[in-house]
């Protein structure tokens, strides 16, 4: 009789443990689904914000893109494509014509990004300097890379410095925000443009460019969700 009672006690205990494990498993699945739903919502919101920003950039700048020799990409980069307008060959100082373009472009650009609609969703405004893979003097491949990296970084820095100093009310108003989000990156020839679809013939002219890129806070939000679920 005692043996039967012990067996029933063990059986009850096992049933209780199974219920506990089942509740833990259900709770875990609910949490995982909740995290998936949150990340899905972030992705939807990001896509919507990205599309709206693209529309706002086109509305503001489409009439000027041709004269600036610039384009707006689907990823909301604004690319200035004319190296003869931007800088001298092998130089980092901004030409007068490009300064005039920046005087017109940058305050209007920041007026969009610093608006209530976007400013809290932006992680970074990045100026990228890009070069071709060539150099005017015959150098080793290592030296060509280092020279182009330095040149692209100097160009990005000069553009950032010039834009930051533009005398305009919206630039003055957004100064502290810009200090937190405005960056300059030299890319050298990491992202060459090509003449052919097979990407075998570099386009040296289009590769020499300056891009203004906007990075949103999507990754940061997803990281916080994953961190909270650990």
N, C-alpha and C positions, 0 to 999 in steps of 0.2 A: 504493500500500500504506500509505504514511504517512497519507494522507487518511482511509483506512478506520479506521486506529488512532485518529486524532484524533476521528473521528465516534463510535467506540465509547467513548472516554474521556468525551466530552461526554454521550453517552447514559447511561453509568454514573453520571456526576455528577448528571444530572437525576433518574435513578431514586433515587439516594441522597437528594437534596433532597426528592423527593416522599414518601419514607419518613419523613424527619424531620418534614415538615409534617403528615403523617398522624398520627404519634405525638403531635405537639403538639395537633392537633385532638382526638384521642381523649382525651388528658389533660385538655384543657379541658372536653370534654363530661362526663367523669367527675367533674370538680370541680363543674361546674354542677349535675349530678344530685345530688352529695353535699350541696351547699348547699341544694338544694330539699328533699331528704330531712330535713335538719336543721331547716329552717324549718317543714316540715310537722309534725315531731315537737314543735317548740316550740308550734305552734298547737294540737296535740292536748293537750299538757300544760297549756297555758293554759286551754283550754276545760274540761278536767277540774278544774283548780284552782278555776276560776271557779264551776263547778257545786257543788263541794264546799263552797266558802266560802258560797255562797248557802244551801245546806242547813244549814250550821252557824249562820249568822245567824238563819235562821228557827227552828231548834230552840231557840236561846237567847232570842229576843225575841218570837216570835209571840204569846205570852200577854199581852204588854205593849203591843202596837202600838195597839190600840183606845183604851186609856186615855191613851196618849201622843199620839194623833191623828197617827200616823206610819205609813209604809209601807216595805217593802223591795222595791226594784226588781230586775229580772232582771240588771241590771248591778252589783248589790251596793251600790247607793247606799241609804242610810237617810235618808228624807226626813221632816222634821218640818213638818207642814202647817198648824198652827193659829197664825196671826199674832197673835191675841189672847193666846195663851199665851206666845209667844216674847219679844216686845218691845212697848213702847208705840208709838203711831203716830208715825212720824218719828224714833224714838229708837233708840239702839244698845245701851243698857244692858239686860242680861238680867233678865227678870221672875223673881220668886221661884219660881213654879211651874216654869218651864223649868230653873232651877238645880236644883230637886229631881229633875227628870227626868234631867238630865245627871249628877247624883251617882249615880244608879242605873244609867243607861245606859253611860256612858263607861268605867268600869273593866271592865265585862263585855265591852264591845266590844274594848278593848285586850287583854283576856285571850285573846280568840280570835286577834286579829291578831299578837300578840307570841308566840304559841305556836310551837314548832319547826316545825310544819306550814306556817306561812305567813310568818314574819317575814323570812326571807331572799329571799322571792319578791315582797315588796312594795316598790314604788318610792316611793309617796307615799300618805299619808292626807290628804285635802284637805277642809277645811270650806269650803263655798260659801254665801255670802249672796246671796239673790235678792230682788228687789223687783218691784213692779208698775211700769207705765209712767206712773203718775200722780204728782202732787205736790200737797200741800195748798194751796199758793199758786199763783196764775197766773204761770207763768214761760215763757220761750222754750223750745223743744224742746232746745236745747243745754244750758241751765241745768238742765232736768229730768233730762237724762241724767247730767250731772256731779253733781248732788245725790244721785241714786239710786246712782251708782257709789260716792260717798263713804260713803253710808249703808250700802250692802251690804258694803263693805270693813270699815267700823267694826264692824258686827255680826259678821262672820266673825272679826275679830280678837278681839273680846270673848269669843266662844264658845271660840276656841282658848285664850286666856289663862285662862279659867275652868277649862276641862278640864285644862289643864297643871298647874294648882295644886290640883286635887282631892287631898285627903289620903287616899291609899289605897295599900296595899302594891304592887299591880301597876303603878300609875302611877309610884311611886318607882323600882321595879325597871326600868321601861322608859324612864326619863327620857332617857338619852343616845340611845337608838334613836329616841324621839319627836323629839328635836331635829334629827335627820337626815332625818326623813320627814314630819313634821307641818307642814301648810301651811294658810294662810287666803287665800281668794280672794273678792273682791267681784265679782259677776257683773252687778249692776244688773238690767236687764230683758232681758238677752241671751237668756235661755231662758224665755220666758213660757209659762204654762199657758193653755189655751183652753177655753172652754165648749163650742164646736161642733167637729165633725169637720173642717170646712173651715178651721179655724184663723183665723177672722176676728174672733171676739169674745173678747178676753182675759178670763181669770178672775183678777180682781185679788186675790181672797183666796188662792187656791192658788198664785199667782205669788209671794206673800210667804212665803218659806220658808227653811229652813236644811237643807242636805244634807251628809251625811258620805259622801265618795266614796273608794274604794280603787282605786289604779292599780297594776297588776302590772308586773314588769320585762320583759315580753315584747318590747317595742320595743327595749330596750337589748340583749337577746340577739341579735335579728335584725341590729341594727346591727353588732355585733361579728363576726358571720358574714360580712356583706357587706364589712366593713373588711378582714378576714383574706383574703378572696378577691380583693382588688384587686391 
